[in-house]
């Protein structure tokens, strides 16, 4: 059966894009091209890591979210917040104050995602012990990494841990708890406040599951601004509002780098930053690395604290969460009662996810024989292409251009070096070369009137 299409949270506003190629150059899976002077997304390669969003100089790349007003479609509204939300704010703005504001904004309940971590920690160690022949086990926490492995390292999909991440476990707990109180499914709206684009994609088209329990997703930068605006209207008594703490120190720092790996038995490594992850997975795929039991891989620097939708400085966020975790330890974690554990057996019976299938971006054709022929052609083309990955062709690398050519999405004359060779041997007219570059980079770039340059502003 053909796998369902990926949902992508990242969108390109063609009316704002200037075709600068910044996004194309940073994309870790070469999912972007420049055509007609605009960025174009190859959806089968995109993992929604958001690196393009970070570097776009004109804000032409946006991250979709559900309209905040959607929460009012439900009678009982739950804000599902990651612990890093409170870490976005300065120390004088407490987690209790943030909770108070979220309740005033219209939510009936606020639950932290990491509520389920204590349960998951036990299940991970059990899972790893049972997977003796499939090592290392790779965490399923970061959806950008799961998709990265699917499209770029398909041979490693069998290593991905088939356990729900905290977001899904906590959502399942909330639904079960409210069902037991007599609240029907159509009345419950769980809204996740996300620090990144990949988690939006994971909610809209989950991998290994049919659907998510989350009804909608709200971007963290939007909530951050709403909280700041509402703080001035908050009374001192409301700022002191406090629910009984149910997060241990372990739970609070789970979404940070080494927050997960530090609680897993055996030899474990924590790697953050998508480029660092790719470098490591290449070594793992080539069998240059062995004897590792567990890998915590996160696409963002400092993990979720560095998500593209966060507003606070990631290093300060990490410091604040570690301080909060230490305060909880000093307050004696043994006294913390987690209501989720009352549903422990129910959640354990549903904690697994289905098989995660590879979706290789290198697949050139569904027909194996045709795919092999296309690969041979790619290899032949690489003998002629210069191999310097200049990007002038509108593709991020010579390899990417060769693949586009065999897929009928580009031509060998798009390479500026081969253009000049073809002109020299009169195989291509200079006017035709010019039109090819116009088609890639847009006419505007070639219509600038250099005579209008203000000579008084030139540097000598």
ZIKAMO-V366860 format. One record per pair of residues at least 6 apart in sequence whose C-alpha atoms are under 8 Angstrom apart, sorted by sequence separation. I is the first residue (numbers start at 1). GAP is how many residues later the second one is. If there is no record, write none. Layout:
# ZIKAMO-V366860
i: (I;I)
gap: (GAP;GAP)
This chain:
# ZIKAMO-V366860
i: (24;33;34;53;71;103;131;140;150;178;179;194;205;206;253;254;262;271;283;284;298;300;301;365;390;391;395;404;405;412;413;422;423;24;32;33;103;149;150;204;205;261;300;306;364;389;390;391;404;405;423;438;24;32;33;53;86;102;149;203;204;261;306;363;389;393;438;23;24;32;33;52;53;86;128;203;250;261;305;388;389;401;419;24;31;32;53;175;178;305;364;387;388;402;31;99;203;258;364;387;21;31;86;258;302;305;386;387;21;31;175;203;257;258;302;305;385;31;146;203;257;419;19;24;30;31;257;19;23;29;302;382;29;200;382;19;21;29;18;19;171;18;19;140;277;382;413;17;138;139;140;277;378;381;393;17;137;138;139;140;192;277;393;414;79;136;137;138;140;141;190;191;194;196;269;392;393;413;414;14;27;134;135;137;140;141;190;191;192;193;194;195;267;268;271;274;378;392;14;26;27;134;140;141;189;190;191;192;193;194;195;267;268;269;270;271;272;273;274;378;26;189;190;191;192;193;194;195;266;267;268;269;270;271;272;273;274;12;189;191;193;266;267;268;269;270;271;272;273;274;12;23;24;79;266;268;272;273;378;12;23;77;78;81;83;272;273;377;22;23;77;78;79;80;81;82;83;193;264;272;273;385;76;77;78;79;80;81;82;83;272;386;23;76;77;78;79;80;81;82;374;22;23;78;80;261;385;22;72;127;261;8;71;261;71;260;6;6;8;10;175;258;8;9;124;364;8;10;18;17;172;257;16;17;171;10;16;17;171;364;16;17;168;393;15;120;168;257;14;120;162;256;257;394;13;256;393;394;12;13;255;256;12;13;117;255;256;11;12;116;255;10;11;115;10;11;114;10;11;113;114;116;9;10;113;116;144;9;115;143;144;9;114;142;143;113;142;143;256;253;252;253;252;252;253;249;252;249;250;249;248;249;249;248;249;248;249;248;224;221;248;220;221;247;219;220;221;246;80;220;245;246;247;245;246;246;49;48;47;47;47;47;45;44;196;195;78;80;195;76;77;78;79;80;81;82;196;197;74;75;76;77;78;79;80;81;82;195;196;197;74;75;76;77;78;79;80;81;195;196;74;75;77;79;195;196;74;194;195;73;71;29;71;29;102;101;153;98;101;145;156;101;155;115;115;118;153;101;114;117;118;63;117;65;85;88;115;114;117;100;114;85;100;125;114;124;125;97;100;97;121;96;97;121;96;97;209;71;94;96;208;209;50;70;96;208;49;50;96;208;49;50;208;48;49;207;48;66;68;47;66;67;65;66;145;48;65;145;65;144;145;136;139;142;144;135;136;137;138;139;142;135;136;137;138;139;141;142;135;136;137;138;139;135;136;138;128;128;173;83;83;173;84;83;173;172;169;169;10;164;9;163;164;9;163;164;162;163;9;162;9;162;8;162;7;162;6;7;160;7;7;158;6;157;157;157;154;155;154;154;150;154;150;151;153;150;151;152;149;150;151;152;150;151;152;151;84;84;88;119;88;89;115;88;116;87;88;115;119;123;89;87;88;91;87;87;84;87;87;84;83;28;28;49;49;54;53;51;50;45;44;35;34;33;34;33;32;33;32;30;30;24;25;24;21;36;37;36;37;38;35;36;37;38;35;36;37;34;35;36;37;34;35;36;19)
gap: (6;6;6;6;6;6;6;6;6;6;6;6;6;6;6;6;6;6;6;6;6;6;6;6;6;6;6;6;6;6;6;6;6;7;7;7;7;7;7;7;7;7;7;7;7;7;7;7;7;7;7;7;8;8;8;8;8;8;8;8;8;8;8;8;8;8;8;9;9;9;9;9;9;9;9;9;9;9;9;9;9;9;9;10;10;10;10;10;10;10;10;10;10;10;11;11;11;11;11;11;12;12;12;12;12;12;12;12;13;13;13;13;13;13;13;13;13;14;14;14;14;14;15;15;15;15;15;16;16;16;16;16;17;17;17;18;18;18;19;19;19;20;20;20;20;20;20;21;21;21;21;21;21;21;21;22;22;22;22;22;22;22;22;22;23;23;23;23;23;23;23;23;23;23;23;23;23;23;23;24;24;24;24;24;24;24;24;24;24;24;24;24;24;24;24;24;24;24;25;25;25;25;25;25;25;25;25;25;25;25;25;25;25;25;25;25;25;25;25;25;26;26;26;26;26;26;26;26;26;26;26;26;26;26;26;26;26;27;27;27;27;27;27;27;27;27;27;27;27;27;28;28;28;28;28;28;28;28;28;29;29;29;29;29;29;29;29;29;30;30;30;30;30;30;30;30;30;30;30;30;30;30;31;31;31;31;31;31;31;31;31;31;32;32;32;32;32;32;32;32;32;33;33;33;33;33;33;34;34;34;34;35;35;35;36;36;37;38;38;38;38;38;39;39;39;39;40;40;40;41;41;41;42;42;42;43;43;43;43;43;44;44;44;44;45;45;45;45;46;46;46;46;46;46;47;47;47;47;48;48;48;48;49;49;49;49;49;50;50;50;50;51;51;51;52;52;52;53;53;53;53;53;54;54;54;54;54;55;55;55;55;56;56;56;56;57;57;59;62;68;69;69;70;72;72;73;73;75;75;76;77;77;79;80;80;81;84;85;87;88;88;89;89;89;90;90;90;90;91;91;91;91;91;92;92;93;95;96;97;98;100;101;106;107;108;109;110;110;110;111;111;111;111;111;111;111;111;111;112;112;112;112;112;112;112;112;112;112;112;112;113;113;113;113;113;113;113;113;113;113;114;114;114;114;114;114;115;115;115;116;118;119;120;123;125;126;128;129;129;129;129;130;130;131;132;132;132;133;133;133;133;134;134;135;135;136;136;137;137;138;138;139;139;139;140;140;140;141;141;142;142;143;143;143;144;144;144;145;145;145;145;145;146;146;146;146;147;147;147;147;148;148;148;149;149;149;150;150;150;151;151;151;152;152;152;153;153;153;154;154;154;155;155;155;155;156;156;156;156;156;156;157;157;157;157;157;157;157;158;158;158;158;158;159;159;159;165;166;167;169;170;170;171;172;174;175;178;182;187;187;188;188;188;189;189;189;190;190;191;191;192;192;193;193;194;194;195;195;196;197;198;198;199;199;200;201;203;203;204;205;206;206;207;207;207;208;208;208;209;209;209;209;210;210;210;211;220;221;222;222;223;223;223;224;224;225;225;225;225;225;228;229;229;229;230;231;233;233;234;237;238;246;247;250;251;254;255;257;258;316;317;359;360;361;361;362;363;363;364;366;370;371;371;372;373;402;402;403;403;403;404;404;404;404;405;405;405;406;406;406;406;407;407;407;422)
